[in-house]
């Protein structure tokens, strides 16, 4: 499973990452965020246009 939600969204949708291996032991979970899983900006959504604004020139 590949997901790119903010850190709290997957849990709110009812997908607990600690329970998923019990449902399907072969499941591989990849979680990627635009601003990281923790830190001061982790609550932000990482859309392409937002991230382009943060690009260094």
Secondary structure, DSSP 8 states (H G I E B T S, - for coil): -EE---TTHHHHTT--HHHHHHH-TT---EE--SS-SSSTTTTS---HHHHHHH---
